[in-house]
Amino acid sequence: MGRLRSSPHSAGATIEAAEPLAPNAPSQQPPLPVSDPGPIPDGGLQAWLQVLGSWVVLAATWGLVNSFGVYQTYYETVLLSSASSSSISWIGSIQAFLLMFAGVVAGPLYDAGHFRLLLICGLFLIIFGMFMTSLAWAYWQIVLAQGLCVGIGMAFCFLPSTAILAQYFSTRRALAIGISSSGSPIGGIIFPIVLSSLTKSLSFGWATRVIAFMLLGLSVIPLVFMRTRVPPTGRKRALIDTAALRDPAFVLFVAASFFLFLCLYTAFFYLQLFDEKHEISSLEFSPYIVTLLNTGSVFGRLLPNYLADKVGSVNICLACGLMSAVLLYGWLGIHNLGGLVVFALLYGLSSGGIVSVTPSAVMTLTPDISLVGTRLGMLFMLCGVSILLGTPIAGWILGRGFTIMQSFGQKTSKGALAAQTSSR
């Protein structure tokens, strides 16, 4: 029997019928089909839908972390007025710590093909935790709901929603990550305004529930559109890529990131409180300080990532780290509203660049794309420890005065710059 071929107009692949085997010929098993996703599209509708879905996830994760300064001030002045700054900051620090530290587990699970499960579980825990926060009235309840439940949910969906962009973008990868990560500061702009406005007109509980309902509606977008393009390899993934530990550039970059994140969120947690303690602005304007930080961060997610595709992600991280260090020195000299506004906008720009360019820098330092999730998990694990320690230490130092706390940020940023310079 001859070979049968499909019509040239057929949408399917060529269909071939095998020649009949001789009676004594050994049977042959055809090789198992291998799914080939083809080249990275670097654009197109499906690729940009992943960016949109990732944008929503970033708003629901880092957007809430960036909004914690408003919660810090409310807890310290109203709901938990008997607690110290350091103890209250543990709530936000635990949240951010889990977001990043649990990435060491979420990364290999993502590499193993469990993207959908991570996304669904993560979004559910974030929304459920926010609803429980709206009902909480004691410190331990808020730690469980806003710190642990929301933090674990963030960890499940943040890293996979960022790593998936490597499957759809190559030459424009940093730009795609920058656009998606702009969801973080935009969430950080909207959530503080909603919380401050509705707390005055309704109550803190209802203000938090409104934010939870907003997240519930937005979660439809990533759940509907986000899909992995590259199938898992089927190989078991270790939690740690030991080869990365023998890569000097990667190790030094991780060390630099550890020191940067140690001081990165002191302004996001304490700048509004600094404003109110020193009576720089009115009580009506003070909640918008966090909004100004996140407004600057919007540009910090876009401009540095655009430049990263041209001059290198590690170089941009170094520039943003240097800018943050200079600004932390400048914080010591702020005594009026104009200086506070300029500092908030510029620090938001530099810190936004650090957070958003870091994943693309790790991708450039990872030769095997299938290990991106694992290496990001390793980085985020250490940065999570850094955030967990950094803001409570700053809060403890704050008991001795804002000047000493600001000096803490300056010294840690110096260590980060030294390590980053060596990693180049």
N, C-alpha and C positions, 0 to 999 in steps of 0.2 A: 504494500500500500504506500502511495506517495505521501509527501508532506502536505498538510493543509495549512494555508496561511490566511489570516484575516484580511478583509478588504482594507485598502489603504485609507479608507474613510472611517475605519473602526476606531473607536476611542480606546479600546483595550490594547494590551500588548500582543505581539505575535503569538499565535497558538500553533504548536507543532505536535503532530501525532508521531509517536515513536515507531521506528521500523519494527516488524515482528522479529522476535528473538529466535535463533536456531534452537532446536529441541534440547540440545545439551549445553546451551550457553548459560553462563551463570546469571542469576537475576541481578539487576542493578537497581539500587535505591536512588531516586533523584535527590539532590541536595535540598535541604530545607530552605525555603525562601527567606531571604534576609531583607528586612524593611530598610530601604535606603531613603532617607529624608531629602537627599539631594543637597546642593550647595546652600549656604546660608543666604536667605533672600535679601537681607539688609534693607528691608522696606516692604511696602505693600500693605493692603488692608489688614490682613491677619496679623502681621507684625505690629502694626500701630495699635491694634486692638489689645495686644498684650501690654503695650505701654499704658493704655488707658486703664486696664485692669490693675496694673502695678501701681499706677497713680492713686487709685482708690485705696489700695492696701496701704500705701505709704501714708495717706491721710489718716487712716484708721490706726496706724501704729505710731510712727514718729510724730504725726500731727498731735496726737494725745500727749506724748512725752514732752513735746515742745510747749504744750499748754499748761504744764504742771505748775508753772510759776503762779498762775491765778489760783489754782487749788492750794498751793503752799501758803499764799497770803490769806486766803479765806479760812483755812484750817487754823493758822496761827493766830488770827485775830478774832475768829468767831467760834467755829465748831470745836476746835481742839486748843483753846486758848491757854490751857494749863500745860500743854506739851512744849518742849523746846524746839528750836529751829532744826537742830540736828535730827531729833527723833521723827519729826514730820517729814523731813527730806528723805528718810528711809523709804517712805511709801513710793515716791517717784523713782528713787534709786533702785529699789527692788524691781519695779516695773521695767525700767530700762535695762537692768542687769539681766533679767530673764529673757527680754527681747533678744539680746545679743548672745548671752552665754548658752542658751538652749539651742543656738544655731549649730553647735557641735553635734547635736543629735539630728536636727532638722536637715542639715546639709547632706549627710549620707542617706537619709530617708528620701530626700528629693532626688539624689543621684540614682537611687534604686527604683524610681518610678512612682513614688507615692505623692505626687504633687497635689492631686485633687483632694486626697484625704487630709493632707496638711492644711490646705486652703479652707476646706469646710470646717474642720475642727477649730482652726485658729479664729476665723471670723465669728463662729458661734461663741467661743469663750470671751472674746472681746466685748461683744454686745451683751452677753449675759452678765459679765463682770460690771459693766457700766450700769445696768439696771440694778444690780445689787448694791453698787456704790450709792445710788440715789436713795436707798433705804437705810444705809448705815448711819449710825450716830456715835459709835465708840471707835477708838483708835484701832483696836484689833480687828474690828469688822472692816474698816477701810483698808487695812493692810491685806486682809484676805481677798477682798473684792477687787480693789483698784490695783493693789500691788501684785498679788499672786495670780489671780484668775485672769485679769486683763494682760498681765505680763507674759504668762504662758501662751495665751492666745496670740499675742503679737509675735512671739518666737516661732510659732508654727507656720505663720503665713508670710512674715517679712522676708526672710532669706530666700525661700523658693520664688516669691514674686519678683525678686531682683535677679536671681540666677537665671531664670527662664529667658531673660532678654538676650543672654549670650547665644541662645539657639536661633534667634531671629535677626541679630545684628552683628556685623563684624567691623567694618570701617567706620560706621556711625554709632558704635556701641556706647561710647561715653555720652554722646548727645542723647541717645534714647534713655539711658539711665538718669541723666540730668533732668529730662522732661518728666519722667515718671516720679523722680524724687521731689519734684516741685509740689507734689501732693502733700508732702510733709509740712512745709511752711504755710501752704494755703489752709490746711487743716488747723495749723497753729495760729492763723489769723482769725478764722471763723469761730472756732470753739471757745476761745476766751471771750469774744464779744457776746456770743450766745449765753455763756455761763454768767457773765457779769450782768448783762441786761435782764435776763429772766430771773436771776436770783433776787434782783430788786423788785421786779413786778410780780413774780410768783413765789418761788422758794428755791433753795439750793437743790432740793430733791427733784422738783419738776424740771429745773434747768438741766440737770444731769440726765434725766429721762429723755428730754428732747434731743440731746446729743446722741443718746443710745438709739432713738428712733431714726435719726439721720443716718447713722451708721448702718442700721438695718436696711434702709432703702438703698443706700449706695452699694451694699454688698452684693446686690443682684448683678452688677456689672462684671466683677471678676468671676463670679460663679458661672455666668453664662458664656463669657468670651475667652477666658484664659485656658489654653491647652498647650501641652508640651508638643514639640515638633520632632524631637529626637528620642527614639525609644531607648529605654535603659539597656545597658550592655549585658546585664544578667550577672556580672561579677559582684561578689560581696564587697562592700565598702567598709573600710576601717574608719573609726571616728577620727583618727589622726593620719595624715599623709606624712610618713616618716621621711620621705624624700625631701619634703619642704623644709625639714629641720636642718638639712645639709645644704640648703640654698642660702648663701649669705645675704643676698639682696632681699629675699622674702623675710628672713629672720629680722633684719634690721628695720624693714618697713613695719613689721608687726610691733617691734619694740617702740618705734616712733609713734605708732597709732595708740599704743597703751598710754603713753605719757600725754598725748594730745587729749584723749577722752577723759583723762583724770581731771582735767580742769575745764573741759569744753562746756559743760552745762552749768557751771556756777552762775553765769550771767542769766541763763534761762530760768534758774530756780530762785535767784536772789535779787535780780535787778529791780523788780517791782517793789520788793520789800525795802531795798536800799533807797528807792525814791520816796517811799512813805516815811521811813525813819528820819530822813534828812529834809523832808517837806520841800522837795524840789518842785513838784508839780501838785496840782489839786487832786483831791480824792476821786473826782470824776474822771480825770485824765489818766490816773495811775494804772488802771487795768489795761490801758492801751499800750503800755510799755512792752508787754509780751507780744502784742500784735505788731509793734514796730520791729522787734527782733525777727519775727517770722516774715515780715514784709521784706526786710533785707535779705533774708534767707532764700526767698523766691529767686532773686537774681543770683544768689550764690549757688543755686542748683543748676541754673541755665548757662551763665557766662563761663564759669570755670570748666564745665563739661564740654562746652563748645571748643574751648581752647585746648582741652586735654587731647582731643582727637588730632590736634595739629602739633603740639609741643610735648606731649607725653603726660600721662596721668600722674606719675610719681613727681614730676617737676611741678605740676599744678598743686599737688598736696603740699609740697615744700613751700610754695609761695603763699598758700592760704594759711599754713601754720605760722609762717613769719608774720603775716598780717595780724593774726590773732594775738601773737605775743606782744606786738607793738601796741595793739588796742588795750590789752590788759594793763599795760603800763599807763596808758592814757586814762584808764578808769579812775586812777588815784586823783586825777586833777579835775574831776567833774563836780561842779558846784552850781550849775544852772540848767534850765530846761533845754536850751539849745544844745549844750554839750551832751546831755543825756540822750536826746533824740538822735544826734549824729552818731554817738557811740552805739546805740541800739541798732541802727540801720547798718553800719559798717561791720559790727561784730556778727550780725545776722548773715551778712554777705560772706565773711570769711569762714564762719563755722559751717554754713551751708555748703560751701565748697569742699571742706574737709569731709563731711559726712557723705556727700553724694559722689565725690571722685574716688573715694577709698575703694568701693567695690570694683570699679573699672581698673584701678591700679592693680588689684589682686588678680584680675583676669589677665592682665598683660604679663604678670609674673608667674602665670600658670601655663606651662606648655601644653598640657593635656586638658582639653575643654571638659572632659567627663569628670575631672576632679575639681572643677570650679566650686561646686557646692561644699565639698569637704574643706577646701582651703578657706573659703569664706567663713565656714563654721569655726575653724581654728582661730581666725582673726577675731571674729565676733565674740568668741568665748573669752579671750583675754581682755578685749575692750569692755565686755560686760562686767568683768571683775573691776576694771578701772572705773567705770561709772558708779558701780555699787559702792566703792570706797570714796570716790572723789567728792561728791556733793555732801554726804554726811560729815566728812572731814572738814569741808569748807564751812558747814553749819556749826560744827563744834568750835572751829577757829573764830567763827562769827561772834561767839560769846565774848571774845576778847576785842572785838572791833572789826569794822569793815576793812580797814587798811591792812590788817594782818591777813585777812581772807584774800584780798586782792593780790597780795604778795605771794600767797600760795599758788595762785594761778600763773603768775609770772615765772616762778621757779620751775614748775612742771612743764611749762611750754618750752623753756630753754632745753630741757632734757630731750623733748620731742624733736626739736630742731636739730640737735646734734646727731641723733640717730637717723633722722630723715636724710640729712646731708651725706652720711656715710653710706646709706642704702643706694645712692645714685652711683 
